[in-house]
Amino acid sequence: MEDATRDTRVMTPDEVAEALRVSRSHAYKLIRRLNAELEERGTLTVPGKVSRGYFLRRYGLDGAGDERL
């Protein structure tokens, strides 16, 4: 799949692992945890992928907390 056509709304385990500097297997565990949180809120999820926006908010990587520094 070419980068231009890649769906940027979800993150793969490789992307999560790279963003957090963890192993791929640990990234899968984190994705399962995040997806469980989303499912509790009634959101549909895709196994093995996580919403990019939710991931960034949960891990404080969206820049929203920068103004507090």
LOKOL-351064 format. One record per residue: x, y, z of N, C-alpha, C in turn; residue in three letters; residue number from 1. Coordinates in pm, whole numbers, padded with zeros to 5 digits, always signed. Layout:
N
{n.c1=X | n.c2=Y | n.c3=Z | ca.c1=X | ca.c2=Y | ca.c3=Z | c.c1=X | c.c2=Y | c.c3=Z | balum=ALA | mido=NUM}
...
***
This chain:
69
{n.c1=+00084 | n.c2=-00117 | n.c3=+00000 | ca.c1=+00000 | ca.c2=+00000 | ca.c3=+00000 | c.c1=+00089 | c.c2=+00124 | c.c3=+00000 | balum=MET | mido=1}
{n.c1=+00059 | n.c2=+00219 | n.c3=-00084 | ca.c1=+00139 | ca.c2=+00340 | ca.c3=-00093 | c.c1=+00106 | c.c2=+00434 | c.c3=+00022 | balum=GLU | mido=2}
{n.c1=+00204 | n.c2=+00515 | n.c3=+00062 | ca.c1=+00184 | ca.c2=+00609 | ca.c3=+00171 | c.c1=+00071 | c.c2=+00707 | c.c3=+00142 | balum=ASP | mido=3}
{n.c1=+00055 | n.c2=+00748 | n.c3=+00018 | ca.c1=-00047 | ca.c2=+00846 | ca.c3=-00017 | c.c1=-00187 | c.c2=+00791 | c.c3=+00004 | balum=ALA | mido=4}
{n.c1=-00204 | n.c2=+00660 | n.c3=-00004 | ca.c1=-00337 | ca.c2=+00601 | ca.c3=+00011 | c.c1=-00358 | c.c2=+00541 | c.c3=+00149 | balum=THR | mido=5}
{n.c1=-00257 | n.c2=+00549 | n.c3=+00234 | ca.c1=-00267 | ca.c2=+00491 | ca.c3=+00367 | c.c1=-00374 | c.c2=+00563 | c.c3=+00448 | balum=ARG | mido=6}
{n.c1=-00456 | n.c2=+00489 | n.c3=+00519 | ca.c1=-00561 | ca.c2=+00547 | ca.c3=+00603 | c.c1=-00497 | c.c2=+00605 | c.c3=+00727 | balum=ASP | mido=7}
{n.c1=-00503 | n.c2=+00735 | n.c3=+00743 | ca.c1=-00437 | ca.c2=+00800 | ca.c3=+00856 | c.c1=-00528 | c.c2=+00812 | c.c3=+00977 | balum=THR | mido=8}
{n.c1=-00652 | n.c2=+00764 | n.c3=+00968 | ca.c1=-00744 | ca.c2=+00772 | ca.c3=+01082 | c.c1=-00717 | c.c2=+00665 | c.c3=+01186 | balum=ARG | mido=9}
{n.c1=-00646 | n.c2=+00561 | n.c3=+01150 | ca.c1=-00613 | ca.c2=+00454 | ca.c3=+01245 | c.c1=-00463 | c.c2=+00431 | c.c3=+01246 | balum=VAL | mido=10}
{n.c1=-00417 | n.c2=+00374 | n.c3=+01356 | ca.c1=-00275 | ca.c2=+00343 | ca.c3=+01370 | c.c1=-00258 | c.c2=+00192 | c.c3=+01380 | balum=MET | mido=11}
{n.c1=-00153 | n.c2=+00143 | n.c3=+01320 | ca.c1=-00120 | ca.c2=+00001 | ca.c3=+01325 | c.c1=-00028 | c.c2=-00024 | c.c3=+01445 | balum=THR | mido=12}
{n.c1=-00007 | n.c2=-00150 | n.c3=+01482 | ca.c1=+00086 | ca.c2=-00181 | ca.c3=+01591 | c.c1=+00227 | c.c2=-00128 | c.c3=+01565 | balum=PRO | mido=13}
{n.c1=+00271 | n.c2=-00131 | n.c3=+01440 | ca.c1=+00404 | ca.c2=-00079 | ca.c3=+01409 | c.c1=+00412 | c.c2=+00071 | c.c3=+01436 | balum=ASP | mido=14}
{n.c1=+00307 | n.c2=+00144 | n.c3=+01401 | ca.c1=+00306 | ca.c2=+00288 | ca.c3=+01425 | c.c1=+00301 | c.c2=+00321 | c.c3=+01574 | balum=GLU | mido=15}
{n.c1=+00221 | n.c2=+00244 | n.c3=+01649 | ca.c1=+00213 | ca.c2=+00264 | ca.c3=+01794 | c.c1=+00349 | c.c2=+00234 | c.c3=+01857 | balum=VAL | mido=16}
{n.c1=+00410 | n.c2=+00123 | n.c3=+01815 | ca.c1=+00541 | ca.c2=+00085 | ca.c3=+01869 | c.c1=+00644 | c.c2=+00193 | c.c3=+01843 | balum=ALA | mido=17}
{n.c1=+00642 | n.c2=+00249 | n.c3=+01724 | ca.c1=+00738 | ca.c2=+00354 | ca.c3=+01690 | c.c1=+00711 | c.c2=+00482 | c.c3=+01770 | balum=GLU | mido=18}
{n.c1=+00585 | n.c2=+00519 | n.c3=+01784 | ca.c1=+00551 | ca.c2=+00643 | ca.c3=+01855 | c.c1=+00589 | c.c2=+00637 | c.c3=+02002 | balum=ALA | mido=19}
{n.c1=+00572 | n.c2=+00518 | n.c3=+02064 | ca.c1=+00599 | ca.c2=+00505 | ca.c3=+02207 | c.c1=+00733 | c.c2=+00438 | c.c3=+02237 | balum=LEU | mido=20}
{n.c1=+00802 | n.c2=+00397 | n.c3=+02131 | ca.c1=+00931 | ca.c2=+00328 | ca.c3=+02147 | c.c1=+00919 | c.c2=+00203 | c.c3=+02235 | balum=ARG | mido=21}
{n.c1=+00821 | n.c2=+00120 | n.c3=+02196 | ca.c1=+00798 | ca.c2=-00007 | ca.c3=+02265 | c.c1=+00803 | c.c2=-00117 | c.c3=+02160 | balum=VAL | mido=22}
{n.c1=+00801 | n.c2=-00241 | n.c3=+02207 | ca.c1=+00802 | ca.c2=-00354 | ca.c3=+02113 | c.c1=+00666 | c.c2=-00365 | c.c3=+02044 | balum=SER | mido=23}
{n.c1=+00666 | n.c2=-00436 | n.c3=+01934 | ca.c1=+00541 | ca.c2=-00457 | ca.c3=+01859 | c.c1=+00440 | c.c2=-00535 | c.c3=+01942 | balum=ARG | mido=24}
{n.c1=+00486 | n.c2=-00633 | n.c3=+02018 | ca.c1=+00393 | ca.c2=-00711 | ca.c3=+02100 | c.c1=+00331 | c.c2=-00625 | c.c3=+02210 | balum=SER | mido=25}
{n.c1=+00410 | n.c2=-00534 | n.c3=+02267 | ca.c1=+00355 | ca.c2=-00444 | ca.c3=+02369 | c.c1=+00256 | c.c2=-00346 | c.c3=+02305 | balum=HIS | mido=26}
{n.c1=+00284 | n.c2=-00304 | n.c3=+02183 | ca.c1=+00193 | ca.c2=-00215 | ca.c3=+02111 | c.c1=+00057 | c.c2=-00283 | c.c3=+02093 | balum=ALA | mido=27}
{n.c1=+00057 | n.c2=-00414 | n.c3=+02061 | ca.c1=-00069 | ca.c2=-00487 | ca.c3=+02049 | c.c1=-00146 | c.c2=-00483 | c.c3=+02180 | balum=TYR | mido=28}
{n.c1=-00079 | n.c2=-00501 | n.c3=+02293 | ca.c1=-00145 | ca.c2=-00497 | ca.c3=+02424 | c.c1=-00206 | c.c2=-00360 | c.c3=+02449 | balum=LYS | mido=29}
{n.c1=-00133 | n.c2=-00255 | n.c3=+02414 | ca.c1=-00184 | ca.c2=-00120 | ca.c3=+02434 | c.c1=-00306 | c.c2=-00094 | c.c3=+02345 | balum=LEU | mido=30}
{n.c1=-00300 | n.c2=-00142 | n.c3=+02222 | ca.c1=-00412 | ca.c2=-00126 | ca.c3=+02130 | c.c1=-00536 | c.c2=-00197 | c.c3=+02184 | balum=ILE | mido=31}
{n.c1=-00517 | n.c2=-00319 | n.c3=+02236 | ca.c1=-00631 | ca.c2=-00391 | ca.c3=+02294 | c.c1=-00692 | c.c2=-00313 | c.c3=+02410 | balum=ARG | mido=32}
{n.c1=-00608 | n.c2=-00255 | n.c3=+02494 | ca.c1=-00656 | ca.c2=-00177 | ca.c3=+02608 | c.c1=-00733 | c.c2=-00053 | c.c3=+02561 | balum=ARG | mido=33}
{n.c1=-00676 | n.c2=+00019 | n.c3=+02464 | ca.c1=-00742 | ca.c2=+00139 | ca.c3=+02413 | c.c1=-00874 | c.c2=+00104 | c.c3=+02345 | balum=LEU | mido=34}
{n.c1=-00874 | n.c2=-00004 | n.c3=+02267 | ca.c1=-00997 | ca.c2=-00045 | ca.c3=+02201 | c.c1=-01104 | c.c2=-00088 | c.c3=+02302 | balum=ASN | mido=35}
{n.c1=-01063 | n.c2=-00149 | n.c3=+02412 | ca.c1=-01159 | ca.c2=-00187 | ca.c3=+02516 | c.c1=-01223 | c.c2=-00061 | c.c3=+02576 | balum=ALA | mido=36}
{n.c1=-01142 | n.c2=+00042 | n.c3=+02597 | ca.c1=-01195 | ca.c2=+00169 | ca.c3=+02647 | c.c1=-01296 | c.c2=+00228 | c.c3=+02549 | balum=GLU | mido=37}
{n.c1=-01262 | n.c2=+00225 | n.c3=+02422 | ca.c1=-01352 | ca.c2=+00279 | ca.c3=+02320 | c.c1=-01482 | c.c2=+00198 | c.c3=+02313 | balum=LEU | mido=38}
{n.c1=-01471 | n.c2=+00066 | n.c3=+02323 | ca.c1=-01589 | ca.c2=-00019 | ca.c3=+02318 | c.c1=-01681 | c.c2=+00006 | c.c3=+02436 | balum=GLU | mido=39}
{n.c1=-01624 | n.c2=+00035 | n.c3=+02553 | ca.c1=-01706 | ca.c2=+00068 | ca.c3=+02670 | c.c1=-01789 | c.c2=+00194 | c.c3=+02646 | balum=GLU | mido=40}
{n.c1=-01737 | n.c2=+00283 | n.c3=+02562 | ca.c1=-01806 | ca.c2=+00407 | ca.c3=+02528 | c.c1=-01902 | c.c2=+00388 | c.c3=+02411 | balum=ARG | mido=41}
{n.c1=-01909 | n.c2=+00266 | n.c3=+02360 | ca.c1=-02000 | ca.c2=+00237 | ca.c3=+02250 | c.c1=-01943 | c.c2=+00262 | c.c3=+02112 | balum=GLY | mido=42}
{n.c1=-01813 | n.c2=+00278 | n.c3=+02103 | ca.c1=-01747 | ca.c2=+00304 | ca.c3=+01975 | c.c1=-01708 | c.c2=+00172 | c.c3=+01909 | balum=THR | mido=43}
{n.c1=-01731 | n.c2=+00163 | n.c3=+01780 | ca.c1=-01687 | ca.c2=+00045 | ca.c3=+01706 | c.c1=-01537 | c.c2=+00051 | c.c3=+01687 | balum=LEU | mido=44}
{n.c1=-01470 | n.c2=-00062 | n.c3=+01696 | ca.c1=-01325 | ca.c2=-00067 | ca.c3=+01681 | c.c1=-01286 | c.c2=-00173 | c.c3=+01579 | balum=THR | mido=45}
{n.c1=-01162 | n.c2=-00166 | n.c3=+01535 | ca.c1=-01106 | ca.c2=-00264 | ca.c3=+01443 | c.c1=-00994 | c.c2=-00337 | c.c3=+01517 | balum=VAL | mido=46}
{n.c1=-01002 | n.c2=-00468 | n.c3=+01531 | ca.c1=-00896 | ca.c2=-00541 | ca.c3=+01600 | c.c1=-00759 | c.c2=-00515 | c.c3=+01537 | balum=PRO | mido=47}
{n.c1=-00660 | n.c2=-00488 | n.c3=+01622 | ca.c1=-00524 | ca.c2=-00467 | ca.c3=+01574 | c.c1=-00496 | c.c2=-00326 | c.c3=+01525 | balum=GLY | mido=48}
{n.c1=-00595 | n.c2=-00237 | n.c3=+01535 | ca.c1=-00575 | ca.c2=-00097 | ca.c3=+01497 | c.c1=-00646 | c.c2=-00010 | c.c3=+01600 | balum=LYS | mido=49}
{n.c1=-00600 | n.c2=+00115 | n.c3=+01610 | ca.c1=-00660 | ca.c2=+00206 | ca.c3=+01706 | c.c1=-00679 | c.c2=+00342 | c.c3=+01641 | balum=VAL | mido=50}
{n.c1=-00782 | n.c2=+00411 | n.c3=+01681 | ca.c1=-00807 | ca.c2=+00546 | ca.c3=+01632 | c.c1=-00687 | c.c2=+00635 | c.c3=+01662 | balum=SER | mido=51}
{n.c1=-00635 | n.c2=+00701 | n.c3=+01559 | ca.c1=-00519 | ca.c2=+00788 | ca.c3=+01575 | c.c1=-00550 | c.c2=+00902 | c.c3=+01673 | balum=ARG | mido=52}
{n.c1=-00665 | n.c2=+00964 | n.c3=+01657 | ca.c1=-00702 | ca.c2=+01075 | ca.c3=+01744 | c.c1=-00711 | c.c2=+01032 | c.c3=+01890 | balum=GLY | mido=53}
{n.c1=-00774 | n.c2=+00917 | n.c3=+01915 | ca.c1=-00787 | ca.c2=+00868 | ca.c3=+02053 | c.c1=-00651 | c.c2=+00834 | c.c3=+02111 | balum=TYR | mido=54}
{n.c1=-00568 | n.c2=+00768 | n.c3=+02032 | ca.c1=-00433 | ca.c2=+00733 | ca.c3=+02078 | c.c1=-00356 | c.c2=+00858 | c.c3=+02117 | balum=PHE | mido=55}
{n.c1=-00356 | n.c2=+00958 | n.c3=+02029 | ca.c1=-00281 | ca.c2=+01080 | ca.c3=+02055 | c.c1=-00332 | c.c2=+01152 | c.c3=+02179 | balum=LEU | mido=56}
{n.c1=-00464 | n.c2=+01159 | n.c3=+02198 | ca.c1=-00521 | ca.c2=+01222 | ca.c3=+02318 | c.c1=-00484 | c.c2=+01146 | c.c3=+02444 | balum=ARG | mido=57}
{n.c1=-00499 | n.c2=+01013 | n.c3=+02442 | ca.c1=-00474 | ca.c2=+00931 | ca.c3=+02561 | c.c1=-00329 | c.c2=+00937 | c.c3=+02606 | balum=ARG | mido=58}
{n.c1=-00238 | n.c2=+00949 | n.c3=+02511 | ca.c1=-00096 | ca.c2=+00951 | ca.c3=+02546 | c.c1=-00038 | c.c2=+01092 | c.c3=+02547 | balum=TYR | mido=59}
{n.c1=-00125 | n.c2=+01192 | n.c3=+02538 | ca.c1=-00082 | ca.c2=+01330 | ca.c3=+02547 | c.c1=+00010 | c.c2=+01375 | c.c3=+02434 | balum=GLY | mido=60}
{n.c1=-00010 | n.c2=+01316 | n.c3=+02318 | ca.c1=+00076 | ca.c2=+01349 | ca.c3=+02205 | c.c1=+00006 | c.c2=+01439 | c.c3=+02103 | balum=LEU | mido=61}
{n.c1=-00112 | n.c2=+01489 | n.c3=+02140 | ca.c1=-00187 | ca.c2=+01574 | ca.c3=+02048 | c.c1=-00156 | c.c2=+01721 | c.c3=+02060 | balum=ASP | mido=62}
{n.c1=-00071 | n.c2=+01757 | n.c3=+02157 | ca.c1=-00032 | ca.c2=+01896 | ca.c3=+02175 | c.c1=-00129 | c.c2=+01977 | c.c3=+02258 | balum=GLY | mido=63}
{n.c1=-00241 | n.c2=+01919 | n.c3=+02300 | ca.c1=-00342 | ca.c2=+01993 | ca.c3=+02374 | c.c1=-00294 | c.c2=+02036 | c.c3=+02512 | balum=ALA | mido=64}
{n.c1=-00201 | n.c2=+01963 | n.c3=+02571 | ca.c1=-00153 | ca.c2=+01996 | ca.c3=+02704 | c.c1=-00035 | c.c2=+02090 | c.c3=+02705 | balum=GLY | mido=65}
{n.c1=+00014 | n.c2=+02131 | n.c3=+02589 | ca.c1=+00133 | ca.c2=+02214 | ca.c3=+02582 | c.c1=+00116 | c.c2=+02351 | c.c3=+02649 | balum=ASP | mido=66}
{n.c1=-00006 | n.c2=+02407 | n.c3=+02643 | ca.c1=-00026 | ca.c2=+02540 | ca.c3=+02698 | c.c1=-00016 | c.c2=+02541 | c.c3=+02850 | balum=GLU | mido=67}
{n.c1=-00024 | n.c2=+02425 | n.c3=+02914 | ca.c1=-00014 | ca.c2=+02418 | ca.c3=+03059 | c.c1=+00131 | c.c2=+02422 | c.c3=+03107 | balum=ARG | mido=68}
{n.c1=+00227 | n.c2=+02403 | n.c3=+03019 | ca.c1=+00368 | ca.c2=+02400 | ca.c3=+03058 | c.c1=+00421 | c.c2=+02538 | c.c3=+03085 | balum=LEU | mido=69}
***
